[in-house]
Amino acid sequence: MSLSQTGGCLCGAVRYVIAGAPLLSGLCHCADCRKESGSLFSAFAIWPRAALSYSGRVSVFAGRSFCPLCGGRLFCLTEDKAEIRLGSLDDAPGEIQPDHEIWTKRRESWLHPIAGAGQFPGDAD
């Protein structure tokens, strides 16, 4: 995996760099992620918070950061972790394979489990 990756919002007002390999990656099928993404799940990966640097102004709703100009979803930040929405990376995250799926009880029946990924009916504990 490359030493760093870049990403940002749809309009380019927010840009970020994330360094190193993620701690974990996955798909979430919960109702909040469906609403946030406008899709059937969200694809994300988590890095140490110190691995993320960004420029531009972000707005936050319920812990989710997004661009206030274009609405592009970017990340969720805590004191020690940065959860990046993989669709916001500049390059397709082909090297980041999901290692778990959460809220699988809400996964659509025609979506198949990811082979080799942990399967959790709710949050992974």
Order of alpha helices (4+ residues) and beta strands (2+ residues): beta-beta-beta-alpha-beta-beta-beta-beta-beta-beta-beta-beta
